[in-house]
Amino acid sequence: MQERRMWQPWRSDLSSRELLEQAHAALAEGDTLGASEKGWMAVAQALYALADERGWEGRRFRVVPQALAYLADEPNGRELQELFLGAYALHMNFYENFLPEETVEVALEQVQKFIEKLKLL
């Protein structure tokens, strides 16, 4: 069984891009848990960066759902929320390990689109 590691975003200097690259590398090795963890971390890191930029509440785990609520008011808010579901599936998979590699790959594609769209805001 793969070991789970607790990620502390406030101690991370990795960018969303680097984390997404690590997620794809983990998936290429068949490590769906590692890919799931890094994919989720990439989205969380992107949302933390946006929260910092916009002056939203600090780097705590509740920033993610709060940021999604704020993003609902953006012109492409609905699409962002739909793409976020891929990241959330990865987050759940890290704890439950229920997704096959193909589904993790699709979720990582959604994560990449989510991050790209966030950078356009």
N, C-alpha and C positions, 0 to 999 in steps of 0.2 A: 504494500500500500504506500502511496506517495505521501510524504509528510507535508502538512499544511504549515505555512509560515504566516505570521501575523504582520501585515503591512501597516506601517505608521506613516501616513502621507505627509505629516508635518516634518518628518525626518528625511524625506526623499528629495534628491536633487535631480532625479530623472525626469526628462520631458515626456510628454504624451507620445511623441514620435518614437523615442527610444524604447519606451515600454511596449508600444505596438510592435516594433521590430522584434523585441524579445518574445512577445506572444507568438508571432509567426514562427520564430526559430523553435520555440518549445513545441508548437504543433507539428512542425516538420520532424521532430524527434518522437512524435507520438505521445507527448506529455500534455494531455488535455487539461489536467488540473493547473499546470504551470501556465498554459496558454490562457486559460480562463482567468486566472489570477492577474496576469499581466494585462489582459484586455480590459478587465474591470478597472485596474489601476490607471490605465491610460485615460479612460473616460473621467474617472474621479480627479486625476491630476489636471485634466483640461478644465473641468468645472471649478476646481480650486483656483486655477489661474484666472479664469473669467470672474470668479467671485472677488478675488483680490483686485483685479483691474477695475471692477465696477463698485468696489467698496461694500460688497455684501459681507455678511457675517464671516468670522474667521474660519480657520482650517479645522473644522470638526466634521464628523461624519454626517451630521444633519445638513451640511451645506449642499449635499447632492440633491435631496428632495426639494429643498428650498430653491435651489437654482433652477430645477425643472419647473417649479411653479412660476418663477420669474420669466423663464423662457417661453412659457405658454403665451405670453403677450407679444412675443416677437412675430414678425410677419411669417416666418416658417416654423413657428412654435409647435404646431401639430406634428410636422414631419420630424422635428428634433425629438419629440416625445416618443414617436414610433420607433425611431432609430435607437433611442435609449433602451428600448426593450431588449435588444440584442446584448447590450452591456449587462443588463440586469440578469439575463439568462446565464451569462458567464459568471456573474457573482454567485448566483444560486448553484451553478455547477461546481464551483470551487468547494462548496460545502457538501454537496450531495453526490457529485460525480455521476450524473445520470445522462449526460449528453454524449453522443458519438462524435468522432472526429469531424465528420462532414458538417454536423450542426454547429460545432465550435467554429469551424471555418466560416460558415455563413454569418455567425454572430460577430466574428472579427471583421468581416466586411462591413457590417452595419456600424461597428465601432469606428472604423476608419472614416466612413461617410459622416458620422456624427461629429467627429473631431474636425473634419474638413469644414463642415457647415458652421461649427462654433467659431472657427477662426475668421469666418466672413462677417461675423457680427460686429 
